Amino acid sequence: MRRSQAPSMRRAAKRGLPACEPEVPKKVCVPDEMQWGTTGGYKSLGPRRYGETENPLKDKRIFLVLWRPQSNKKHKTWKGNGTLEVTESRATLKDETNKVLDVLTCFKPEKFQENVIIEIGTKDVELQMELKTTEECIAQRKEEIENWYRKQEEANGMVFQEDNNDMRPQRPMNVLKKPKHSLELESRHDISNCINHGSGHPVKRKEYICMLTLAELQHLAMQLLADHCQGLGQLSVCESPDIVGIAQRICDHPVLLKHIESQPIVSEILLPHLPPWQEMGLYDSAKFEFVHLMLDNLVVDRGEKCAIVASSQMCLDIIRGYCQCWEVPYIRIEDNAQAEYFNTPNMEDTNPPMVALLMESKLPAIRLPGCKYMILYNYSARSAATQLLANDCDTQIYTLITAGCLEERLFQQHFGLVESSDSLMELVNLRVNSTHKLLGVGQNTLSSWSQLKPPFSEAVLKEAFLCDKLPSLKFVMSKQIEIIAGSEV
């Protein structure tokens, strides 16, 4: 599954710039929100050992590879070796310690053959040999574990006995790289970054409902949950409301399960198959990956302000931890005084907040007239958030929905695209008809929305999302309305 990775490195390579990493301070204070789990929650560190009856090749192909950063140099050398794991939907490049380097989501399976060179993200990869047996996979994993321990020994100046779990070092926290340039300079040019058209002039409000493909870890957790429900028989939602809550947490981010790990379904059905909380990262949630990429483009690259609304404080906590680790200026808005500071910060403030984090419950009382962009982490916040943004300039709203599971099915029920069901199995299984195939069913307000389907061109992505790469994007519905500046929507 895809792990944390600095987006500035990808864009630097794309622009032909040297992909230089900023200096990392010797002592970094990692906020609690980014410490996905408790340090004592698991003792399984480094690459996970395969189970006795586990077949690593059951649903994927694995290649031994060489990799290097893409370069225009005439004489190129390989930087390292590793593996490439290919499933039906993703090709994941990992280094010699099983750490994820990059992911490819759009490809033709037949291209993956021995002795070919392909591009995975910003890496050139040479496929050397395909692992064909379980024994070969186990041997490779053993080597990855040894490599991981060797790196720990080099980093810590200590020697650890492989068979003594108590002597293993704690996994280094997932300290993310800083953005490639300071937000301070950009944000001082124009605090609001909002082009005021003046009262009485028409302004545009664009709204995008974004269907996002489940991340690999989310798919695994959802499948485990669906298999469990299959064995329970025909239960209704009322008879087992906890399962729906578990599924919703998986949609938001699987790491949120740590708050309910005492529940038997989580501790007995899910956790034995999931990685430690500390190892979960940005790319283990489709919605969190979207937020990460959008903030990197909107806030870091363009100096735009952005509001993020969620129905759960837990979701805002992990987004807050993300902002703290990357030093993205943010503010948690709980009252009008904090909203006023976000709208018009003190001119003496050298690092004014650029990201506003709000709970759905605080709306519609809060207003942010100096903000043009809003991301709704949960669809339930959509109706309450219509008055949040500026009403005197063009604005854009992104509503995130995890596709192919509970979240998309509830969305379809809300708009009458499918009949409402109280069957637990119907809600949690992964056999969900794509929303765009149901838009012609009956009378529904979505039938008038424009549809954006893959493959998404770079021009479309830049126009709609100010971004040229959103790997998890599956389908988009968009609507544009014109309002008179200064009027209520």
Secondary structure, DSSP 8 states (H G I E B T S, - for coil): ------HHHHHHHHTT---------SS----GGG--S-TTS----SS----TT--TTSS-EEEEEEEEE----SS----EEEEEEE-SS-EEEEETTS-EEEEE-S--GGG--TTEEEEETTEEEEEEEEE-SHHHHHHHHHHHHHHHHHHHHHHHT----TT-GGGS-----------SS-HHHHHHH-SS------TTSEEEEEEEEEEE---HHHHHHHHHHHHHHHTT-S-BGGG-HHHHHHHHHHHH-GGGGGGGTTSHIIIIIIGGGS--GGG--GGGSHHHHHHHHHHIIIIIIT---EEEEES-HHHHHHHHHHHHHTT--EEE--SHHHHHHHHS--TT-SS---EEEEEGGGTTT---TT--EEEESSGGGTTTTTTSS-SSS-EEEEEEEETTSHHHHHHHHHTTSS----BHHHHHSS----GGGTTTSSS-GGGGSEEE-SS--HHHHHHHHS-S--TTEEEEEEEEEEEETTS--
